[in-house]
């Protein structure tokens, strides 16, 4: 197991190195730092962003929005997905809603929330949550449909209380689907949060990217974008992937 994890880490490092080399080659071919600067030229803009405190402030704001949207999206989407997967009547009623929201462009929903609610935090978080709920519900619904009828029958035979049945029978089977929804969810949510900030907030990574876009400052756009990507990679590697491996372990044991 440790060898597999070590091998995977080596592959990831090599893959990221390849991305960096591709960037260096592309920057050399463009020959214009205002279009695509070399990676090492970002050191000074990065230093300025760090020493001024701007990067830490806007990074914290964006992360707080990601968390604020992620939690209700997972909770509401999880409950709806389970009900749809276990109850055909609920599924028939909610499936058209699911299809509509899955195919509704995120940009349209963001703009509508800003128009209906206003240019405030409530509209921003609501837009992100509404964009993510359908994806979570879809994944959890498939998990609910795949629940073992034998385990369900066993729980009924032994007259397990609802709380224990949920903890010992239902959630362990749904865990891989919930983990998958969480992994895909965090990736989608932070991208939508950046769009929300780009369009109508006065703080956050998306706001700073919009600000430097107006100045045609590619270097600072890359500094803020890469800083947030690095944070999300750390979250993915240090938390989401280990949790997913843990919840899937019982299936391969």
Backbone as a ProteinNet text record, in pm:
[ID]
protein_1_A
[PRIMARY]
XXXXXXXXXXXXXXXXXXXXXXXXXXXXXXXXXXXXXXXXXXXXXXXXXXXXXXXXXXXXXXXXXXXXXXXXXXXXXXXXXXXXXXXXXXXXXXXXXXXXXXXXXXXXXXXXXXXXXXXXXXXXXXXXXXXXXXXXXXXXXXXXXXXXXXXXXXXXXXXXXXXXXXXXXXXXXXXXXXXXXXXXXXXXXXXXXXXXXXXXXXXXXXXXXXXXXXXXXXXXXXXXXXXXXXXXXXXXXXXXXXXXXXXXXXXXX
[TERTIARY]
82.2	0	85.9	188.3	278.1	356	395.8	468.1	379.8	251.6	159.1	141.3	128.2	112.6	238.8	356.9	483.4	498.5	462.6	469.4	375.3	255.6	159.4	212.5	279.9	336.1	444.4	527.8	634	573.7	471.1	404.8	345.5	284	224.9	331.2	444.6	553.1	605.2	623.7	670.6	569.2	441.5	337	335.6	347.1	351.3	477	588.4	712.4	693.5	622.3	594.7	510.8	412.9	332.6	421.6	514.2	604.9	694.4	747.4	832.3	752.9	628.8	543.4	522.9	501.8	486.9	613.5	730.3	857	875.7	847.5	862.1	763.5	636.9	535.8	572.1	624.5	665.3	781.8	875	989.5	944.9	849	799.7	721.5	646.3	570.5	663.8	772.6	871.6	820.2	704.2	645.4	599.1	672.4	636	497.9	449.7	317.4	206.4	239	143	154.6	275.6	299.9	440.4	450.4	583.1	639.6	770.4	833.6	798.6	795.9	755.9	837.5	969.5	1053.5	1029.7	969.9	941.7	822.6	752.5	639.8	684.7	813.8	864.1	841.1	870.2	854.7	708	616.5	474.1	421.6	470.3	428.6	476.7	601.1	655.8	574.4	541.8	464.3	325.1	262.8	128.7	131.4	239.4	251.5	282.7	377.8	418.6	308.8	230.3	120.5	2.9	-2.5	-113.9	-234.2	-227.5	-340.9	-371.1	-268.3	-288.6	-353.5	-302.4	-358	-503.3	-530.8	-667.1	-765.8	-735.2	-830.2	-839	-729.9	-731.9	-824.2	-816.4	-902	-1048.9	-1077	-1215.5	-1273.3	-1196	-1244.4	-1263.7	-1170	-1183.3	-1306.1	-1334.6	-1452.8	-1580.1	-1582.5	-1699.2	-1711.9	-1598.7	-1601.4	-1660.1	-1614.7	-1664.9	-1812.6	-1851.1	-1990.4	-2084.9	-2037.7	-2122	-2114.6	-1997.6	-1976.7	-2064.6	-2072.5	-2145	-2294.1	-2366.8	-2510.3	-2534.9	-2447.7	-2465.4	-2454.7	-2356.8	-2341.7	-2458.9	-2502.7	-2611.5	-2743.5	-2780.5	-2908.7	-2904.8	-2795.3	-2783.6	-2782.8	-2716.6	-2711.8	-2849.2	-2925.1	-3059.6	-3150.7	-3149.1	-3233.1	-3194.9	-3065.3	-3019.7	-3062.7	-3053.5	-3094.6	-3244.6	-3323.7	-3468.7	-3506.9	-3439.3	-3469.6	-3429.2	-3318.3	-3272.5	-3355.2	-3420.1	-3495.9	-3646	-3694.8	-3838.7	-3868.7	-3925.5	-3952.6	-4045.1	-4140.5	-4232.7	-4158.5	-4074	-3992.3	-3901.3	-3845.2	-3755.3	-3828.1	-3951	-4027	-4058.2	-4087.9	-4121.3	-3999.2	-3887.2	-3769.1	-3673.9	-3686.1	-3593.2	-3597.7	-3715.8	-3715	-3642.4	-3658.1	-3586.1	-3435.2	-3396.1	-3253.9	-3197.9	-3272.4	-3227.5	-3214.7	-3314.5	-3312.3	-3190.4	-3166	-3055.6	-2919.5	-2913.8	-2787.8	-2748.1	-2847.3	-2819.8	-2827.7	-2860.4	-2864.1	-2721.5	-2672.6	-2534.5	-2511.3	-2395.5	-2362.9	-2366.6	-2319.9	-2316.2	-2456.6	-2553.6	-2691.8	-2746.6	-2723.2	-2772.9	-2708.2	-2580	-2510.2	-2569.2	-2587.7	-2642.7	-2784	-2867.1	-3004.1	-3006.1	-2918.7	-2912.8	-2871.9	-2778.6	-2737.8	-2852.5	-2928.7	-3039.9	-3154.8	-3183.4	-3297.4	-3267.4	-3147.1	-3114	-3030.4	-2946.7	-2859.4	-2713.5	-2627.1	-2482.9	-2430.1	-2462.3	-2422.1	-2377.4	-2334.1	-2283	-2390.4	-2513.4	-2622.7	-2643	-2643.8	-2660	-2542.8	-2422.3	-2303.4	-2306.1	-2331.6	-2333.2	-2450.3	-2567.4	-2685.3	-2659.8	-2596.7	-2567.5	-2477.3	-2376.4	-2283.1	-2353.1	-2431.5	-2502.3	-2598.7	-2676.8	-2773.7	-2704.9	-2585	-2510.7	-2460.1	-2430.5	-2367.7	-2466.9	-2579.3	-2676.1	-2711.8	-2741.8	-2780.4	-2671.3	-2544.8	-2436.2	-2425.1	-2436	-2431	-2549.4	-2669	-2789.5	-2779.4	-2723.8	-2710.7	-2621	-2506.6	-2413.1	-2470	-2529.3	-2583.4	-2704.9	-2783.2	-2897.9	-2852.4	-2743.4	-2691.7	-2645.7	-2586.5	-2546	-2665.3	-2771.2	-2891.7	-2957.8	-2954	-3010.9	-2930	-2800.8	-2713.3	-2704.9	-2781.3	-2778.5	-2819.9	-2748.4	-2773.3	-2908	-2999.7	-3127	-3106.9	-2999.9	-2973.1	-2938.9	-2854.6	-2820.5	-2942	-3025.3	-3147.1	-3240.3	-3252.3	-3336.7	-3281.8	-3149.3	-3088	-3118.4	-3110.2	-3138.5	-3282.8	-3374.4	-3515.2	-3536.8	-3470.2	-3484.6	-3439.6	-3326.7	-3273.6	-3335	-3431.7	-3504	-3408.2	-3314.1	-3217.1	-3285.1	-3256.5	-3310.9	-3265	-3344.8	-3314.4	-3175.5	-3138.8	-3007.9	-2894.4	-2908	-2802.8	-2801.2	-2919.3	-2924.6	-2857.5	-2881.4	-2818.9	-2667.2	-2619	-2474.7	-2401.5	-2464.5	-2393.4	-2425.6	-2537.5	-2578.8	-2581.5	-2646.6	-2668.4	-2545.5	-2494.4	-2382.7	-2254.9	-2217.9	-2099.3	-2111.9	-2232.4	-2251.6	-2253.5	-2306.5	-2313	-2181.7	-2094.1	-1972.5	-1888.6	-1863.9	-1784.9	-1849.9	-1981.3	-2052.3	-2048.3	-2061.7	-2053.5	-1912.2	-1811.5	-1672.7	-1646.7	-1699.8	-1684.4	-1752	-1871.5	-1941.3	-1863.5	-1800.5	-1721.6	-1599.3	-1531.3	-1410.9	-1444.4	-1546	-1585.2	-1647	-1716.4	-1783.6	-1688.9	-1583.1	-1489.3	-1419.4	-1395.3	-1331	-1422.7	-1551.2	-1647	-1679.9	-1698.5	-1742.7	-1641.9	-1511.6	-1416.4	-1407.2	-1429	-1429.1	-1549.2	-1665.7	-1784.7	-1771	-1709.8	-1687	-1602.3	-1499.7	-1416.6	-1498.1	-1589	-1675.6	-1766.7	-1823.5	-1909.5	-1833.8	-1711.5	-1630	-1590.3	-1562.5	-1523.6	-1636.5	-1760.7	-1874.1	-1929.4	-1921.6	-1994.3	-1950.2	-1825.5	-1780.8	-1660.6	-1636	-1525.3	-1410.1	-1406.6	-1297.1	-1289.9	-1177.7	-1160.7	-1066.7	-1024.8	-931.6	-992.6	-1120	-1186.3	-1188.4	-1211.8	-1209.5	-1072.2	-966.3	-830.4	-795.3	-839.6	-814.2	-883.3	-1007.1	-1079.3	-1005.2	-955.6	-883.3	-759.3	-678.9	-556.3	-585	-697.7	-739.9	-763.7	-827.6	-853	-723.5	-618.6	-488.6	-400.4	-450.7	-373.9	-243.3	-250.2	-134.2	-137.3	-79.1	-84.5	-10.7	99.6	180.1	99.6	30.6	-46.9	-171.1	-229.5	-339.7	-292.2	-173.6	-117.9	-81.7	-29.5	7.7	-113.8	-222.9	-342.5	-408.8	-411.5	-473.3	-394.6	-263.4	-179.4	-179.2	-179.8	-181.9	-304.5	-418	-539.7	-539.8	-487.8	-478.6	-391	-280.3	-190.4	-263.9	-340.6	-416.6	-515.4	-585.7	-685.2	-618.4	-498.5	-424	-385.8	-347.3	-313	-435.7	-550.7	-675	-707.8	-691.6	-720.5	-629.3	-498.5	-401.9	-398.1	-414.2	-399.7	-528.8	-641.9	-768.5	-863.7	-901.6	-1007.2	-966.5	-846.7	-804.7	-787.2	-722.2	-715.3	-852.7	-945.8	-1080.7	-1146.8	-1131.2	-1193	-1132.2	-999.6	-937.1	-988.5	-1009.1	-1055.5	-1197.1	-1285.7	-1425.2	-1443.1	-1348.5	-1356.3	-1284.6	-1210.2	-1125.8	-1206.7	-1325.7	-1402.7	-1449.7	-1461.5	-1505.9	-1398.1	-1270.9	-1160.3	-1095.6	-1145.6	-1085.6	-1110.2
-120.3	0	125.8	126.4	241.9	259.1	144.8	152	212.8	174.1	227.5	377.7	421.2	564.6	640.6	581.3	644.7	655.6	549.3	551.1	655.5	665.8	766.2	907	929.2	1061.8	1099.4	1001	1025.9	1064.2	991.6	1020.4	1160.9	1198.5	1332.6	1441.5	1420.9	1518.9	1531.6	1418.3	1420.1	1488.9	1461.9	1523.2	1674.7	1720.8	1864.9	1928.3	1853.9	1902.9	1919.1	1825.9	1835.3	1958.4	1987.7	2109.6	2233.5	2235.4	2349	2364	2252.8	2257	2305.6	2261.6	2307.2	2457.4	2507.7	2651.8	2725.1	2675.3	2739.8	2744.4	2633.3	2626.3	2721.4	2720.1	2806.8	2954	2989.7	3128.7	3167.3	3072.7	3100.4	3118.6	3038	3048.5	3177.3	3220.6	3345.6	3465.3	3461.4	3568.3	3701.4	3701.6	3827.1	3806.9	3861.2	3844	3899.5	3995.2	4050.4	3952.8	3855	3751.9	3629.9	3578.7	3464.8	3477	3523	3537	3401.9	3395.7	3274.3	3256.1	3132.3	3107.6	3187	3197.9	3264.3	3415.3	3472.9	3616.8	3649.9	3547.7	3571.2	3588.5	3566.8	3574.1	3712.1	3818.5	3954.2	3990.5	3968.2	3994	3911.9	3788	3703.1	3760.5	3807	3866.3	3988.2	4073	4193.5	4159	4057.7	4016.9	3959.5	3888.9	3829.6	3935.1	4022.7	4123.6	4226.8	4256.6	4352.6	4292.6	4159.5	4092.7	4070.8	4122.5	4109.6	3963.9	3887.3	3748.4	3667.4	3681.9	3607.6	3647.7	3778.7	3826.6	3770.8	3788.8	3747.4	3594.6	3526.5	3380	3330.3	3392.4	3354.9	3380.3	3492.8	3526.1	3422.1	3387.3	3289	3152.6	3111	2981.3	2978.5	3089.6	3094.5	3080.3	3137.9	3123.8	2980.9	2920.2	2781.2	2691.4	2708.8	2626.3	2654.4	2782.6	2820.7	2763.4	2746.8	2689.4	2537.2	2483	2338.1	2262.5	2310	2237.5	2224.3	2332.4	2315	2241.6	2259.8	2188.3	2038	1994.1	1851.3	1798.8	1874.8	1829.5	1819.5	1925.6	1926.4	1827.9	1830.5	1738.3	1593	1565.3	1428.3	1376.5	1459.4	1419.2	1399	1493.8	1481.4	1358.6	1335.2	1219.8	1088.8	1080.3	956.9	933.6	1039	1024.7	985.6	1043.2	1010.5	867	822.8	687.7	579.8	613.7	513.4	520.4	633.5	651	687.2	593.7	621	740.3	760.9	873.7	1006.6	1016.2	1137.1	1157.6	1048.1	1056.5	1109.9	1061.1	1108	1256.8	1303.4	1444	1535.2	1491.2	1578.1	1563.7	1454	1433.9	1547.4	1598.6	1712.9	1834.3	1859.4	1969.8	1946.8	1821.6	1787.1	1811.3	1769.9	1787.3	1935.6	2013.8	2158.2	2224.5	2198.7	2265.3	2211.3	2084.4	2030.9	2097.6	2137.7	2195.7	2347.7	2406.8	2552.5	2604.4	2686.8	2736.2	2808.6	2783.2	2846.1	2998.1	3050.3	3195.3	3254.9	3187.7	3236.8	3239.4	3132.3	3124.3	3230.2	3253.6	3356.6	3494.9	3526	3656.6	3673.4	3568.1	3576.2	3598.1	3528.8	3547.2	3689.4	3745.6	3884.1	3980.8	3952.4	4040.4	4029.8	3907.3	3886.2	3919.3	3886.1	3902.4	4027.3	4061.7	4177.5	4136.8	4235.6	4209.4	4195	4081.7	4060.2	3915.9	3887.1	3753.2	3646.2	3679.8	3582.5	3536	3630.8	3595.5	3512.2	3549.4	3476.8	3331.5	3309.4	3173	3094.4	3158.1	3090.3	3041.4	3123.9	3086	2963.4	2960	2846.8	2720	2732.4	2616.2	2558.2	2643.2	2595.5	2529.6	2574.9	2513	2374.2	2352.1	2225.8	2119.9	2157.7	2060.6	1952.2	1986.1	1880.8	1775.8	1816.4	1720.8	1624.3	1677.9	1592.4	1496.8	1549	1465.9	1353.1	1382.1	1279.5	1165.6	1197.8	1093.6	1012.3	1081	1010	927.1	974	895.6	760.8	761.4	635.3	543.5	602.4	522.5	463.7	544.2	495.6	383.7	392.5	286.6	157.5	170.1	52.5	-10.8	42	-15.8	-163.2	-243.5	-387.8	-420.8	-488.5	-529.2	-634.9	-713.8	-816.1	-751.8	-648.1	-579.1	-507.7	-455.3	-389.8	-489.9	-606.9	-711.7	-758.5	-769.8	-810	-709.1	-580.9	-476.4	-484.6	-518.2	-530.1	-653.8	-764.3	-887.5	-865.7	-796.1	-771.6	-647.4	-586.6	-470.3	-362.1	-329.1	-226.6	-90	-11.2	125.3	207.1	307.8	388	450.2	500.9	566.2	467	346.2	246.4	195.8	179.9	135.7	238.5	364.9	471.6	468.5	450.8	457	331.7	212.9	86.3	19.2	56.6	-10.9	83.4	198.2	287	372.1	444.2	536	466.5	348.3	281.8	249.1	216.4	187.5	315.4	422.9	549.6	627.5	591.9	670.8	692.8	589.5	615.3	716.9	713	807.7	948.7	957.3	1087.8	1144.4	1057	1102.1	1149.4	1076	1117.2	1250.7	1268.6	1396.1	1509.6	1480	1582.7	1622.2	1523	1553.1	1634.7	1590.6	1667	1799.9	1797.8	1919.1	2030.5	1999.8	2103.9	2163.9	2079	2128.8	2222.4	2185.1	2268.1	2394.8	2380.3	2494.2	2607.5	2576.4	2688	2759.9	2686	2753.1	2845.8	2798.8	2883.3	3003	2982.3	3093.4	3201.6	3161.6	3260.4	3340.9	3273.5	3344.5	3441.5	3395.7	3481.4	3605.5	3587.1	3700.1	3789.3	3729.1	3803.8	3898.6	3850.1	3926.1	4029.9	4001.2	4093.7	4105.8	4071.3	4089.4	4184	4240.9	4336.6	4277.1	4145.3	4077.5	3934.8	3868.4	3730.5	3718.3	3595.4	3570.3	3609.8	3579.5	3616.4	3766.3	3841.1	3987.5	4038.1	3981.4	4025.4	3988.8	3872.1	3833.8	3932.2	3971.2	4070.2	4203.4	4243.8	4370.7	4372	4267.2	4263	4233.9	4171.7	4154.3	4290.3	4380	4513.8	4590.5	4556.9	4621.8	4546.7	4434.9	4347.9	4301.8	4277.2	4233.6	4081.2	4013.1	3866.5	3805.4	3865.6	3809.6	3799.6	3907.5	3904.3	3816	3807.6	3713.1	3571.6	3538.1	3404.6	3383.3	3486.1	3473.3	3435.4	3508.2	3481.8	3349.8	3320.5	3195.5	3074.5	3079.1	2964.6	2946	3056.6	3046.1	2968.5	2998.1	2927.6	2783.4	2760.7	2623.4	2538.5	2596.2	2523.7	2485.9	2579.1	2550.5	2437.2	2440.1	2336	2201.7	2203.3	2078	2018.3	2104.1	2056.6	1994.6	2060.9	2007.1	1872.2	1863.5	1739.3	1626.2	1653	1546.8	1511.6	1611.6	1588.3	1544.3	1575.5	1544	1460.3	1509.3	1443.8	1304.8	1292.4	1162	1058.3	1092.4	993.7	951.3	1046.6	1011.7	917.1	945.6	858.1	718.3	708.4	576.5	500.7	573.8	510.5	455.3	533.9	489.4	381.1	369	262.6	134.8	141.3	28.4	-97.5	-82.8	-201.6	-281.3	-211.8	-281	-370.4	-336.8	-414.4	-503.8	-499	-579.7	-728.5
0	0	0	88.7	95	-34.7	-95	-222.4	-330.7	-329.8	-429.8	-413.4	-285.9	-259.9	-300	-268.9	-306.9	-456.6	-527.4	-673.9	-731.3	-673.9	-719.8	-697.5	-584.4	-554.6	-654.8	-690.8	-789	-923.5	-964.2	-1091.8	-1089.7	-979	-968.7	-978.4	-912.8	-918.4	-1061.6	-1127.7	-1267	-1357.8	-1333	-1414.6	-1397.3	-1270.5	-1245.8	-1305	-1301.8	-1364.3	-1513.7	-1575.1	-1718.6	-1750.4	-1663.6	-1682.5	-1677.6	-1579.6	-1565.5	-1688.2	-1738.8	-1857.8	-1979.4	-1990.2	-2100.7	-2093.6	-1972.3	-1951.9	-1996.1	-1956.1	-1991.6	-2143.1	-2209.3	-2355.2	-2422.8	-2375.7	-2436.1	-2418.3	-2300.8	-2276.5	-2365.5	-2385.9	-2473.4	-2617.8	-2660.3	-2797.4	-2820	-2719	-2734.8	-2742.1	-2662.2	-2665.6	-2615.6	-2549.2	-2500.8	-2356.4	-2258.7	-2117.1	-2082.4	-2160.9	-2132.8	-2172.3	-2255.9	-2296.4	-2206.2	-2190.4	-2102.6	-2043.8	-1919.7	-1857.1	-1815	-1800.8	-1749.7	-1601.4	-1552.5	-1412.4	-1311.1	-1332.7	-1233.1	-1226.5	-1330.7	-1327.5	-1236.9	-1189.8	-1099.1	-954.3	-928.7	-791.3	-729.9	-804.9	-751.1	-728.2	-826.1	-797.9	-680.7	-668.9	-557.8	-424.7	-421.4	-299.1	-258.3	-354.6	-325.3	-272.6	-333.9	-290.1	-149.5	-117.1	15.9	121.6	92.6	191.9	216.7	115.6	133.2	208.5	211.7	278	188.4	65.8	-26.5	-59.6	-89.4	-130.2	-18.1	103.3	217.1	242.6	234.3	259.7	158	31	-73	-83.4	-54	-51.6	60.1	175.7	288.7	258.1	194.1	158.9	62.8	-38.6	-136.8	-72.9	10.4	78.1	168.7	236.3	322.9	240.4	120.5	32.8	-19.6	-50.8	-97.5	10.9	134.2	245.3	270.6	267.5	293.4	189	66.4	-39	-40	-6.9	-13.8	85.8	208.1	312.8	282.4	255.2	224.2	93.5	-5.9	-132.7	-111.9	-32	-4	78.3	178.8	265.2	188.6	118.4	45.7	-69.9	-146.1	-259.1	-215.7	-101.1	-50	-10.6	61.1	103.4	-17.2	-110.8	-230.1	-311.9	-327.7	-404.7	-342.3	-208.1	-139.8	-155.6	-138.2	-152.3	-295.6	-392.7	-532.4	-566.3	-507.4	-536	-470.2	-357.7	-282.2	-305.9	-354.2	-372.8	-517.8	-596.3	-738.1	-760.5	-670.7	-686.8	-674	-571.4	-553.3	-673.6	-724.5	-839.5	-962.8	-985.7	-1103	-1092.7	-971.3	-954	-964	-909.3	-902.1	-1020.1	-1095.1	-1206.3	-1309.4	-1348.7	-1442.6	-1386.4	-1254.6	-1191.7	-1202	-1179.7	-1184.7	-1324.9	-1424.4	-1563.4	-1597.6	-1555.7	-1584.4	-1522.6	-1393	-1323.8	-1367	-1408.5	-1460.4	-1591.1	-1669.4	-1800.9	-1802.2	-1687.2	-1678.2	-1659.4	-1751.4	-1738.2	-1606.5	-1547.6	-1419.5	-1430.5	-1543.7	-1561.2	-1554.3	-1616.5	-1616	-1473.5	-1398.8	-1261.5	-1172.3	-1192.8	-1114.7	-1142.3	-1269.3	-1306.9	-1251.6	-1261.5	-1210.6	-1059.5	-987.1	-841.7	-806.2	-880.7	-855.6	-886.3	-993.6	-1030.2	-930.9	-884.5	-795.6	-649.8	-603.7	-461.8	-436.4	-533.3	-518.7	-520.3	-530.8	-534.5	-391.6	-329.1	-190.6	-170.2	-47.9	-16.8	-29.6	8.2	0.4	-143	-236.6	-377.3	-426.4	-384.6	-429.5	-383.5	-253.9	-200.3	-257.3	-268.9	-324	-465.3	-546.5	-685.3	-691	-606.6	-606	-557	-450.2	-395.2	-497.7	-563.4	-662.8	-781.3	-812.8	-922.9	-886.5	-759.8	-719.9	-673.5	-617	-565.2	-667.4	-793.4	-889.4	-910.7	-912.7	-932.5	-815.3	-693.8	-574.9	-573.5	-602.2	-601.7	-703.2	-820.1	-924.4	-878.8	-819.7	-774.5	-658.5	-561.4	-445.1	-485.1	-580.8	-628.3	-683.9	-759.1	-812.1	-699.9	-596	-481.2	-408.1	-392.9	-325	-404.7	-535.9	-619.3	-609.2	-576.7	-572	-433.1	-336.1	-201.5	-205	-129.1	-128.9	-64.2	-136	-73.8	34.2	22.8	124.2	258.9	255.1	379.3	437.6	350.1	395.4	463	401.7	459.8	594.4	604.2	729.9	839.9	805.9	904.2	953.2	861.2	900.7	987.6	953.7	1031.7	1175.5	1191.9	1325.8	1391.3	1321.2	1374.4	1424.4	1337.8	1374.1	1381	1482.6	1488.7	1368.4	1332.7	1214.4	1222.1	1340.5	1353.6	1328.6	1385.1	1366.2	1221.5	1161.6	1021.7	931.3	962.5	883.5	897.6	1021.6	1048.2	1002.3	1017.2	993.8	860.5	799.3	675.8	556.1	573.2	458.5	427.6	527.6	502	452.6	507.5	451.8	303.7	258.3	115.6	31.8	91.7	18.9	22.9	117.8	139.8	14	-68.9	-190.4	-284.2	-293.3	-380.1	-320.7	-188.1	-122.5	-136.3	-120.2	-135.1	-277.6	-375	-515	-540.6	-482.6	-498.1	-432.4	-318.8	-248.9	-331.4	-386.8	-466.4	-589.3	-662.8	-782.2	-741.4	-626.4	-581.7	-546.4	-474.5	-434.1	-555.6	-658.2	-780.1	-857.5	-864.4	-938	-860.4	-729.1	-648.2	-650.5	-636.2	-630.2	-764.2	-874.3	-1005.4	-1019	-970.5	-977.4	-884.2	-767.9	-674.8	-741	-815.8	-884.9	-985.4	-1056.6	-1152.9	-1078.9	-966.8	-885.6	-840.3	-794.9	-749.6	-866.4	-979.2	-1099	-1141.7	-1129.7	-1181.2	-1084.4	-952.7	-866.5	-722.8	-690	-552.7	-549.9	-431.4	-417.3	-337.7	-328.9	-260.7	-312.8	-284.4	-328.3	-447.3	-473.4	-584	-717.8	-737.4	-862.4	-884.2	-777	-785.7	-827.7	-766.5	-800.2	-943.9	-988.6	-1127.8	-1221.8	-1187.4	-1268.8	-1269.1	-1151.7	-1140	-1229.6	-1222.5	-1302.3	-1449.5	-1478.4	-1617.4	-1682.3	-1607.8	-1660.8	-1686.5	-1610.5	-1628.9	-1728.4	-1781.2	-1871.3	-1805.3	-1675.6	-1598.2	-1585	-1682.7	-1687.1	-1568.2	-1527.9	-1419.4	-1289.8	-1253.3	-1129.4	-1140.8	-1259.4	-1281	-1250.7	-1301.4	-1278.2	-1131.3	-1065.5	-924.3	-840.5	-857.3	-776.1	-815.5	-944	-989.1	-939.5	-955.8	-917.3	-766	-691.7	-545.6	-499.4	-558.7	-517.2	-565.2	-685.2	-735.6	-644.4	-597.5	-506.9	-378.3	-324.3	-201.6	-225.1	-337.5	-365.3	-393.4	-451.5	-469.7	-334.3	-241.2	-106.4	-39.4	-52.7	3.9	-59	-190.5	-262.4	-216.4	-210.5	-180.4	-31.9	53.7	197.5	264.6	203.2	270.3	186.7	68.3	-8.8	-58	-113.7	-164.6	-53.3	60.7	169.5	221.2	231.3	276.7	177.5	48.3	-52	-48	-31.3	-21.4	101.2	210.1	333.7	318	257.6	247.6	141.5	50.5	-50.5	-7.6	103.1	142.7	170.4	230.3	267.6	146.8	30.2	-89.9	-148.2	-120.2	-176.4	-72.2	51.3	158.7	136.7
[MASK]
+++++++++++++++++++++++++++++++++++++++++++++++++++++++++++++++++++++++++++++++++++++++++++++++++++++++++++++++++++++++++++++++++++++++++++++++++++++++++++++++++++++++++++++++++++++++++++++++++++++++++++++++++++++++++++++++++++++++++++++++++++++++++++++

